[in-house]
Amino acid sequence: MNESNRLKFLKSYLKIFGVQKIELTNQTIDSISGIAIYVENAPEERQEFIWHKSEVEIPSPELSILIEKIVAKKWHNGDKISKDIENLEFEEFDSSTKEKILNELFDVQIKMVDDKEETDSYFVHY
């Protein structure tokens, strides 16, 4: 079975938060849910989540490029992105595209689920 674009994006995005693996639990037309696994064999190092987005509502592919670079260069501390990112040049895209992508990044919110209730969110900020 082919991996959905939502799942591909989630795998990229959740790396910012130290997630090593995603265990998919459900996909509907309007949402995708699963378990974010921080440490493979540690049940307490897991967080259920749900993202209320359809397959066509996912962010642009360029955002995944930016996220991979943020993670590789360690331009973040948990959910906080280095303010210096605004001044960095990217060979992958121009400055107006970078601004659009940063706005996309700050708009992403993935709800955490605890005891079947949506609680906190995964989101990125300065």
C-alpha positions as CSV (number, residue, x, y, z in Angstrom):
1,M,0.0,0.0,0.0
2,N,1.3,3.4,-0.9
3,E,2.0,5.8,1.9
4,S,-0.4,8.8,1.9
5,N,1.0,12.3,1.5
6,R,-0.4,13.2,4.9
7,L,1.6,10.5,6.5
8,K,4.8,11.4,4.6
9,F,4.3,15.0,5.8
10,L,3.7,14.0,9.4
11,K,6.8,11.8,9.5
12,S,8.8,14.9,8.4
13,Y,7.1,17.4,10.6
14,L,7.1,15.4,13.8
15,K,10.9,14.9,13.6
16,I,11.1,18.5,14.9
17,F,9.7,17.2,18.2
18,G,12.0,14.1,18.3
19,V,9.5,11.6,17.0
20,Q,11.4,8.5,15.7
21,K,8.4,6.6,14.3
22,I,4.7,6.9,13.6
23,E,2.3,4.1,14.2
24,L,-0.8,4.9,12.1
25,T,-4.1,4.1,13.8
26,N,-6.7,5.6,11.5
27,Q,-7.2,7.5,8.3
28,T,-10.4,9.1,7.1
29,I,-11.1,11.6,4.3
30,D,-10.8,14.5,6.8
31,S,-8.2,13.3,9.3
32,I,-5.3,11.0,10.1
33,S,-4.4,9.7,13.5
34,G,-1.7,7.6,15.1
35,I,0.9,7.3,17.8
36,A,4.1,9.4,17.8
37,I,6.9,7.2,19.1
38,Y,9.8,8.9,20.6
39,V,11.7,5.9,21.9
40,E,10.9,2.5,20.2
41,N,10.7,0.2,23.3
42,A,9.5,2.7,25.8
43,P,5.6,2.8,26.1
44,E,5.8,6.0,28.2
45,E,7.5,7.7,25.3
46,R,4.5,7.8,23.0
47,Q,1.8,10.3,22.2
48,E,-1.4,9.8,20.4
49,F,-2.3,12.5,17.8
50,I,-4.9,13.4,15.3
51,W,-4.5,15.9,12.4
52,H,-7.7,17.2,11.0
53,K,-6.6,17.6,7.4
54,S,-7.6,15.9,4.2
55,E,-5.1,14.6,1.7
56,V,-5.5,17.8,-0.5
57,E,-5.0,20.2,2.5
58,I,-1.5,19.2,3.3
59,P,1.2,21.9,3.2
60,S,3.4,22.4,0.1
61,P,6.3,19.9,-0.6
62,E,8.7,22.8,-0.1
63,L,7.7,22.8,3.6
64,S,9.1,19.3,4.0
65,I,12.3,20.4,2.4
66,L,12.5,23.2,5.0
67,I,11.7,20.9,7.9
68,E,14.3,18.4,6.9
69,K,16.9,21.2,6.8
70,I,15.8,22.6,10.2
71,V,16.2,19.2,11.7
72,A,19.5,18.4,10.0
73,K,21.1,21.8,10.9
74,K,19.5,21.7,14.4
75,W,17.9,25.1,13.8
76,H,15.4,24.3,16.6
77,N,15.1,23.5,20.2
78,G,12.0,21.3,20.5
79,D,9.1,23.3,19.1
80,K,11.0,26.6,19.0
81,I,12.6,27.5,15.7
82,S,15.7,29.8,15.6
83,K,14.7,33.4,14.8
84,D,17.8,33.5,12.6
85,I,16.0,31.3,10.1
86,E,14.5,34.5,8.6
87,N,17.9,35.7,7.6
88,L,19.2,32.5,6.1
89,E,19.4,31.9,2.4
90,F,18.2,28.7,0.9
91,E,19.4,27.3,-2.4
92,E,16.2,25.3,-2.7
93,F,14.0,28.4,-3.0
94,D,13.9,32.2,-3.1
95,S,13.1,34.6,-0.2
96,S,9.4,35.1,-1.1
97,T,8.9,31.3,-1.3
98,K,10.8,30.9,2.0
99,E,8.4,33.4,3.7
100,K,5.4,31.6,2.4
101,I,6.8,28.3,3.6
102,L,7.6,29.7,7.1
103,N,4.0,30.9,7.3
104,E,2.8,27.4,6.4
105,L,5.1,25.9,9.1
106,F,3.7,28.2,11.8
107,D,0.1,27.4,10.7
108,V,0.5,23.6,11.2
109,Q,-1.3,22.3,14.3
110,I,-1.6,18.6,15.1
111,K,-3.7,17.8,18.1
112,M,-2.4,15.5,20.8
113,V,-4.9,13.0,22.2
114,D,-4.9,11.9,25.8
115,D,-7.6,9.5,27.1
116,K,-9.5,9.9,23.9
117,E,-9.6,13.8,24.3
118,E,-7.9,16.3,22.1
119,T,-5.6,18.2,24.5
120,D,-2.4,20.0,23.6
121,S,-1.0,20.6,20.1
122,Y,2.2,20.0,18.2
123,F,3.0,23.4,16.7
124,V,6.2,25.4,15.9
125,H,7.0,29.0,16.9
126,Y,9.9,31.4,17.3
